[in-house]
Amino acid sequence: MKKKLAELQEKRNVIWEQMKGINDKALAEKRDLTPDETTTWEKCDKDFQALTDEMKVVQDQLAARDSRTEKMGQYSQLMEKRDGNVVNGDAIWDRAEGRNEGAGRGSADPTASQEYRAAFRKYLVDPRILTADDYRALQADKDTIGGFLTTPQQVVMELIQALGNSVFVRRYGRAFSVPNAQSLGAPALDNDPADPTWTAEIKTGSEDSTMNFDKRELYPHPLAKRIKVSKKLVRVSQLDIDALIRDRFNYKFNVVEENSFLNGSGSNQPLGVFTASAMGINTDRDVSTGNTSGAVTADGLIECKYSLKEQYRASARWAFNRVAVKKIRKMKTGEGDYLWRPGIATDRPDTILDLPFDESEYVPSIFTTGLYVGILANWQFYWIADALDMSIQVLTELYAETNQNGYIARKETDGMPVLSEAFARVKLG
């Protein structure tokens, strides 16, 4: 798999050199691309993006394999410590997945047991078919009025992992669990004291009036989605029901969270980084110098980069829509270096001005005067507060006329940037 990744990168580098050649010629002659050059460049760009997407898939597969290997190693150590001998690797993985007899027994979380997972699958098909033993297996996590269940530990872990892979804010931000509190609060030092002044030995200097504190507070907001699935499908023995439900809910929660973390208003939803707010990112963190009313420029991006203090910049990442990335690929600095550079090795990311970047369809991409088109962010200062595990309710009768089951998933989350100076927004002039 690593060999395949290297081959894909080599092919991509060849296309990139071809694209540079076309662009370099036009820049040297101080003209726009000709129609034929534009057609060739667009085709190369399409091939380049396809290879980039394929590389991401392979990288995700490698990451998943490494995670599985690490997990098996952890269980191997656990089994050796408990049993005093080495357990077969396949058996270790089965226990890790909760498939072996007795898996999860003795664990603090009853949802890791094989019995719980089997009962949960039956619950997704039809709660009415649960036996007394099934109810006992689920009792630890059943809502007092019935109908709501905490998903098995494996399902919850996989859902969180899937969000982390596809929503970069959650991947790089700081997430906190607040299961027993209404909100997450943290004191904030908004302004440091003024500089001390030189004075005499017996003097104390002037009284400071600039240092002040504030408080950042996150209130997890309800997020819910309902889907319908054919009753016939859920009866098919070959169908992995919990995987199907998980994947569909993952998709819906994924896109809503990403959009909110980037563009949310902060009113009964997360506060997004592209929403100017005194409680999030102030307008003094908007950088438009060097940009025009309809385009971002190389000078504008350089201004944005160095508007961020070095201590934040060292761990910062750009975020752009693919429309902006496509434009940036053609840009050069005054020294003739391209702003966008491909990773020189399979373990090195592509960069813009030597800083990594992320693409999202939810980053603004309308190139009009005064609008945001990107951001440079140290995501450690974007905080996420999660309350309650994912819960699922099954509706077996509501859609009986269409022979479907309904499934409602709910969670509660909030998010906001907690330190304005750790972010710099790219704004058009």
C-alpha positions in Angstrom: 0.0 0.0 0.0 2.9 2.4 0.7 4.3 1.5 -2.7 1.0 2.4 -4.3 1.0 5.8 -2.4 4.5 6.5 -3.7 3.5 5.7 -7.3 0.5 8.0 -7.1 2.6 10.8 -5.7 5.1 10.4 -8.5 2.4 10.5 -11.2 1.0 13.6 -9.5 4.4 15.3 -9.4 4.7 14.7 -13.2 1.4 16.4 -13.8 2.3 19.3 -11.5 5.5 19.9 -13.5 3.4 20.0 -16.7 1.0 22.5 -15.1 3.8 24.7 -13.9 5.4 24.7 -17.4 2.1 26.0 -18.9 1.7 28.7 -16.2 5.4 29.7 -16.2 5.3 30.4 -19.9 2.3 32.6 -19.7 3.8 34.5 -16.7 7.1 35.0 -18.4 5.3 36.4 -21.5 3.1 38.6 -19.2 -0.2 37.3 -20.6 -3.2 35.1 -19.8 -3.4 31.5 -20.8 -4.5 30.9 -24.4 -7.7 28.8 -24.9 -5.6 25.8 -25.8 -3.4 26.3 -22.7 -6.4 26.7 -20.6 -7.9 23.5 -21.9 -4.7 21.6 -21.2 -4.3 23.1 -17.8 -7.9 22.3 -16.8 -7.4 18.7 -17.9 -4.2 18.4 -15.9 -5.8 20.0 -12.9 -8.7 17.4 -13.1 -6.2 14.6 -13.3 -4.1 16.1 -10.5 -7.2 16.4 -8.2 -8.2 12.8 -9.0 -4.8 11.5 -8.0 -4.9 13.7 -4.8 -8.2 12.2 -3.8 -6.9 8.7 -4.5 -3.9 9.4 -2.3 -6.1 10.5 0.5 -8.0 7.3 0.3 -4.8 5.3 0.5 -3.5 7.4 3.4 -6.8 6.8 5.3 -6.5 3.1 4.7 -2.9 3.1 6.0 -4.0 5.1 9.0 -6.8 2.7 9.7 -4.4 -0.3 9.4 -1.9 1.3 11.7 -4.7 2.0 14.2 -5.8 -1.6 14.0 -2.2 -2.8 14.5 -1.8 -0.6 17.6 -5.1 -1.8 19.0 -4.2 -5.4 18.5 -0.9 -4.7 20.2 -2.6 -3.2 23.2 -4.9 -6.1 23.5 -2.0 -8.5 23.2 -0.3 -6.9 26.1 -3.5 -6.9 28.1 -4.1 -10.6 27.4 -0.4 -11.5 28.2 -0.7 -9.7 31.5 -4.0 -11.3 32.4 -3.5 -14.8 31.2 0.3 -15.1 31.3 0.6 -16.2 27.7 0.4 -14.9 24.1 -3.1 -15.1 22.6 -3.6 -15.7 18.8 -3.7 -12.4 17.0 -7.0 -13.1 15.3 -8.6 -13.9 18.7 -7.2 -10.7 20.1 -8.8 -8.7 17.3 -12.1 -10.5 17.8 -12.0 -9.6 21.5 -11.2 -6.1 20.6 -14.2 -6.0 18.3 -16.4 -7.6 21.0 -17.0 -10.8 19.0 -15.5 -13.5 21.2 -17.4 -15.2 23.9 -17.3 -13.2 27.1 -15.9 -10.1 25.4 -16.3 -7.1 27.6 -16.9 -9.0 30.8 -15.2 -7.3 33.7 -15.1 -4.1 31.7 -16.4 -0.9 33.2 -18.6 -0.4 30.1 -21.4 -3.0 29.7 -21.9 -1.9 26.1 -18.7 -3.6 25.0 -20.2 -7.1 25.6 -21.2 -9.5 22.8 -24.6 -9.8 24.4 -25.2 -6.1 24.3 -24.2 -5.8 20.6 -26.4 -8.7 19.6 -29.4 -7.2 21.4 -28.7 -3.8 19.9 -28.8 -5.2 16.4 -32.2 -6.8 17.2 -33.4 -3.5 18.6 -32.6 -1.7 15.3 -34.6 -4.3 13.4 -37.7 -4.2 15.7 -37.7 -3.5 19.5 -40.7 -5.8 19.9 -38.7 -8.9 19.1 -36.4 -8.4 22.1 -36.4 -11.3 24.6 -36.1 -10.9 28.4 -32.4 -11.7 28.1 -32.0 -9.0 25.5 -33.6 -6.5 27.8 -31.3 -7.5 30.6 -28.3 -7.0 28.3 -29.6 -3.5 27.4 -30.9 -2.5 30.8 -27.7 -0.6 31.8 -28.2 1.9 29.0 -31.9 2.0 28.4 -33.7 5.3 28.9 -36.2 5.3 31.8 -39.2 5.8 29.5 -37.9 3.3 26.9 -37.1 3.8 23.3 -33.7 5.4 23.6 -30.5 3.5 23.8 -26.9 4.4 24.1 -25.2 2.8 21.1 -22.6 0.0 21.8 -19.1 1.2 22.6 -17.7 0.1 19.3 -20.3 2.0 17.3 -19.8 5.2 19.2 -16.0 5.0 18.9 -16.2 4.4 15.1 -18.6 7.3 14.7 -16.2 9.7 16.5 -13.3 8.3 14.4 -15.2 8.9 11.2 -16.0 12.5 12.1 -12.3 13.0 13.0 -11.2 11.8 9.5 -13.6 14.0 7.5 -14.1 17.1 9.6 -10.8 18.8 10.0 -12.0 21.3 12.7 -12.8 18.4 15.0 -9.6 16.6 14.1 -7.4 19.5 15.0 -9.5 21.4 17.6 -9.8 20.6 21.3 -12.9 18.5 22.2 -14.2 18.2 25.7 -16.8 15.9 27.1 -19.3 17.5 29.5 -21.8 14.6 30.3 -22.8 15.9 33.7 -22.8 19.7 33.2 -25.0 22.2 31.3 -22.0 24.1 29.9 -18.2 24.2 29.5 -16.7 27.4 30.8 -13.1 28.7 30.9 -11.7 32.0 32.2 -10.0 34.1 29.5 -7.4 36.8 29.9 -8.5 39.3 27.3 -5.8 41.9 27.9 -2.4 41.7 29.6 -1.3 44.4 32.0 0.5 47.4 30.5 4.3 47.4 30.4 6.0 48.3 33.7 7.8 51.6 34.0 11.2 52.4 35.3 10.9 54.1 38.7 12.7 54.8 41.9 13.3 52.1 44.6 10.6 53.3 46.9 8.0 53.8 44.2 5.5 51.2 43.0 4.8 52.4 39.5 1.5 53.4 38.1 -1.7 51.4 38.8 -2.6 49.2 35.8 -6.0 49.7 34.2 -5.7 47.5 31.0 -5.6 43.9 32.4 -9.1 42.4 32.3 -10.7 38.9 32.3 -13.6 37.4 30.5 -15.2 34.0 30.3 -15.7 31.7 27.3 -18.7 29.4 27.8 -20.0 26.7 25.5 -23.5 25.2 25.8 -24.0 21.9 23.9 -26.9 22.3 21.6 -29.2 19.5 20.5 -28.5 18.0 17.0 -30.9 15.4 15.6 -31.5 13.6 12.3 -34.2 11.1 11.2 -33.8 8.5 8.4 -36.1 5.8 7.1 -35.0 2.3 6.0 -37.0 -0.4 4.3 -38.3 -3.1 6.7 -37.4 -5.7 4.1 -33.8 -4.5 4.0 -33.4 -4.7 7.8 -34.6 -8.3 7.7 -31.9 -9.4 5.2 -29.5 -11.4 7.2 -26.4 -10.4 5.1 -27.0 -6.7 5.7 -25.0 -5.1 8.5 -27.8 -3.0 10.0 -25.8 -1.1 12.6 -23.1 -0.3 9.9 -25.8 1.1 7.6 -27.4 3.2 10.2 -24.0 4.4 11.5 -22.8 5.4 8.0 -26.0 7.4 7.2 -26.1 9.2 10.5 -22.3 9.8 10.3 -22.8 11.5 6.9 -25.6 13.8 8.1 -24.0 14.8 11.4 -20.6 15.2 9.7 -21.7 17.8 7.2 -23.8 19.8 9.6 -21.0 20.0 12.2 -18.4 21.0 9.6 -20.6 23.8 8.3 -21.4 25.0 11.8 -17.8 25.0 13.0 -17.0 27.1 10.0 -20.1 29.3 9.4 -22.3 28.8 12.5 -24.0 31.9 13.9 -23.5 31.0 17.6 -27.3 31.2 18.2 -28.4 27.7 19.3 -25.5 26.3 17.3 -21.7 26.5 17.3 -20.0 29.8 16.5 -18.1 29.5 13.3 -14.7 30.9 12.5 -16.1 32.8 9.5 -18.6 34.6 11.7 -17.2 37.9 13.1 -18.0 38.1 16.8 -16.5 39.7 19.9 -17.0 36.3 21.6 -15.1 34.5 18.8 -12.9 36.1 16.2 -13.0 39.9 16.0 -12.9 41.8 12.8 -9.4 43.0 13.6 -8.3 39.5 12.6 -9.5 40.1 9.0 -6.6 40.6 6.5 -7.5 42.2 3.2 -4.3 44.1 2.5 -2.9 43.1 -0.9 -6.1 41.4 -2.1 -8.4 43.0 -4.7 -12.1 43.3 -4.7 -12.5 40.0 -6.6 -9.4 38.0 -6.0 -6.9 36.8 -3.4 -3.3 37.6 -4.3 0.1 36.2 -3.3 0.8 39.4 -1.4 -2.5 39.1 0.4 -1.7 35.6 1.5 1.7 36.6 2.7 0.2 39.5 4.7 -2.2 37.0 6.2 0.5 34.5 7.1 2.6 37.1 9.0 -0.4 38.7 10.7 -0.3 35.6 12.9 2.3 35.6 15.7 5.0 33.0 15.3 3.9 31.0 18.3 0.5 30.4 16.7 1.8 30.2 13.1 4.1 27.2 14.0 1.0 25.0 14.3 -1.4 26.8 12.0 -3.1 25.5 8.9 -4.9 27.2 6.1 -8.5 26.3 5.2 -9.9 27.1 1.7 -12.6 25.9 -0.6 -11.3 23.9 -3.6 -12.2 26.9 -5.8 -9.6 29.1 -4.0 -7.0 26.3 -3.9 -7.3 26.0 -7.7 -6.6 29.7 -8.0 -3.7 29.6 -5.5 -1.9 26.9 -7.5 -1.2 29.4 -10.2 0.3 32.1 -7.9 3.9 33.0 -7.3 5.8 35.1 -4.8 7.9 38.1 -5.9 10.9 35.8 -5.9 9.2 33.5 -8.5 8.4 30.6 -6.1 5.0 29.0 -6.2 2.8 29.6 -3.1 1.3 26.1 -3.4 3.8 23.2 -3.2 3.2 19.4 -3.3 4.5 17.3 -0.5 8.0 16.2 -1.3 7.4 12.8 0.4 4.3 10.6 1.1 4.4 11.6 4.7 4.6 15.3 4.0 1.5 17.4 3.2 0.9 19.8 0.4 1.5 23.3 1.6 0.7 27.0 0.8 3.5 29.3 1.8 5.1 26.4 3.6 2.0 25.8 5.9 -0.3 22.8 5.5 -3.9 23.4 4.4 -7.3 21.7 4.4 -10.1 21.9 1.8 -13.7 22.1 2.7 -16.8 22.7 0.6 -18.1 24.8 3.5 -15.3 27.4 3.4 -16.8 30.5 1.7 -16.0 30.6 -2.1 -17.8 33.7 -3.4 -15.1 36.1 -4.6 -16.8 39.5 -4.0 -15.7 42.7 -2.2 -15.5 42.3 1.5 -16.2 38.6 1.8 -14.1 35.9 3.4 -12.4 33.3 1.2 -10.1 31.5 3.6 -8.5 31.4 7.0 -5.2 30.6 8.7 -5.9 29.0 12.0 -4.3 27.4 15.0 -7.2 25.0 15.6 -6.0 24.2 19.2 -7.9 27.4 20.1 -11.2 26.1 18.6 -13.0 24.3 21.4 -15.7 21.7 21.1 -18.0 20.7 24.0 -19.8 17.3 23.6 -22.6 16.3 25.9 -24.3 12.9 26.0 -23.4 9.9 23.8 -25.1 9.3 20.5 -28.6 8.0 21.1 -30.9 6.3 18.7 -34.7 5.9 18.7 -36.5 3.3 16.5 -39.9 4.0 15.1 -41.5 0.8 13.9 -45.1 1.9 13.4 -45.0 5.5 12.2 -44.0 4.5 8.7 -45.9 1.2 8.5 -47.8 2.3 5.4 -44.6 2.5 3.5 -43.1 -0.6 5.1 -40.3 1.3 6.7 -38.6 1.8 10.0 -37.6 5.2 11.2 -34.4 5.9 13.1 -33.8 9.1 15.0 -30.2 10.0 16.2 -29.5 12.7 18.6 -26.4 14.3 20.2 -25.5 17.6 21.8 -22.5 19.7 20.9 -21.2 23.2 20.8 -18.0 24.8 19.5 -16.3 28.2 19.3 -13.0 29.9 18.7 -11.7 30.9 22.2 -8.8 33.1 21.3 -9.1 35.6 18.5 -5.4 36.2 17.9 -4.9 32.6 17.0 -6.8 33.1 13.8 -6.4 35.3 10.6 -9.2 35.4 8.1 -8.5 36.0 4.4 -10.8 38.8 3.2 -11.1 40.4 -0.2 -10.4 44.1 -0.6 
